[in-house]
């Protein structure tokens, strides 16, 4: 039940706040609470509005926040790759890579575990995207003689004669 349209001129955080304000029942406060937890877990989180729903990003999507009649759902697009020791993820999405957390009216969320999932999603998004380090200094002529890499030493050795089909060496 996603009613808030994308309104030109409104920022994503404003659209998310509008979505929260739409609900006079438990869904508004639930979405507001999880939004606060995401911000606490990552003060640098980017709030976005895609697919007519809230999206939280840090070097990629962390999770989405969808509101339905019976649940507030947070979908983690790479959830299957995240540790979930407190079993917050819904077991219904066992296939594929996505995982979601469905919060129904009256559900109590393990806030520490939720924040840990958010941090794990961020770590997964930033994995391998570290800033490049300074290049290694050039190898000097003396160093290259004494400490040549194994691959370079192997390449400088004469090639062995090719083997025949019967396993014996061919004559050169």
N, C-alpha and C positions, 0 to 999 in steps of 0.2 A: 504494500500500500504506500507507494511513493508519490506524494502529491506535489511537493514543492517543485515548480518548474524552474528551469534555468532562466534567470531574469538578467537581461543585459544591464551592465553597470554595477551589479552586486558581486562582491568577492565571494570566493568559496567559503571562507569562514562565516560570512553573513548568510549565505544560503544554508549552511549547516545549522546556524542558530535559528533561522526561520523554520527549518524542518523540526527542530526540537520543540519550538514554540507551538507548532501545529497540534500537538497532542496534549489533550487535557487529562489523559489517563497516565498509567505507569510507563508507557513507552518513551515519552519525552524525557522524564528524569533518568531513565535507564540509559538512553543514548547520551544524555549530558554527562552522566557519571563515567561511561566508558571513554568518552571524548576527553574528559579530565585525566583519566588514567593514562591514556595514550600520550597526552601532553606532558604528564609527569615522567613517564618512561623515556620520552625523547623531547626535550625542550626545543629541539631544532626541527621537529616534525613539520611537514608541509601539508596543509589542509587543501584538498582539491575537491572539485565537484565534477564527477564523470558518471555517465550512464544514469543521470538523474538521482544519484545517491552520493553521500559523503565518502571521500576516499582520503586515507592518510598515507603519506609517502615519505620516504627517506632513501634516496638513491634507488628508487623503485617503490612499488606499492607494498605497504605494510599490510593494510587490511581495508575493507569497505565496511560501511555501517548501513544496513538495510533495515527498514521497519515494516513489519507485517502485522496483521490483526492479532496473531497469537505469539509473536516473538520479535525481538530485536536481534538481528543476526549480524555477526562480524565474520566476514569471509577473508581468510588469509590465502592468497593465491599460491603460495609455496608452502602451505601448512604441513604437507606430508613430510617435508624435509626438516621440520622443527621439532625439538624435543617437547613433549607434553606429559611430564611426569604426573601432573595433577588431573589428567584426563578431562581437560576443558573442552576439547574438540568433540563435536557431534559425531558419534560413531556411524551415522547414516552415510557419510561421504567417504567410505573406505577406499573406493577406487579413485584413480587419478591423483593429482597433486594438490588440489584445493582441499582446505579443511575449514569448517566454520564452527562458531560458538553460537548456539541459540539460547537466548535468555527469555524465558517466559515470565509472566507476571508472578512476582513473589520469589523468583530464583535469587539466590545469594551467590554473587560472583566472588571467587577467590582472587582478590585484587592483586596480590603479590604474584600469583601464577600468571594472571593476565598480562601484567607488566613484563614479566619474564618472557612471555611469548612475543610481545611487541619488540623487546630488545633482541631476541633471537632472530626475528624476521629482519630487523635492521642489520644485524651482523651478517646474515645470509646475503642481503642486498649489497652490502659493501665489501663482501669477500672478493678478493682478487681485483678490487678497484682502488687499491692503495696508491698513493702518489708515487711516481717513479723516484727511485733513489739515485744518488749521484753515480755517474759511470765509474767503473773501476779504472785506476790509473793504467796508462799504456805499459805493456810489458817491454822491458829493456832487453837488449841483445844478450847480456850475461844471464838475466833471469830466465830468458826463454831457453837457453841451453840447459841450465840446471833444473828448472822446474817446469818443463813443458807438460801440458796436460796429456793424460794417457791417450786420448783420441789422436792428438798430434803425433805422439811417439809411434803409435800403431800405424798411422798413415805413412810415416817415413820409412817403415820396414819394407823390404822387398816382398812382393806378392808371392804367395805359394802357387805352385803349378796347379792348374785345374785338374780335378779328379775325373777319371773315365767313368762310364756307367757301371763298370764292375767294381768300382771302389779303389782301383789302383791309380797311381799318379800317371799323368800323361808325360810322354817324353818331350823335352824342350828342344 
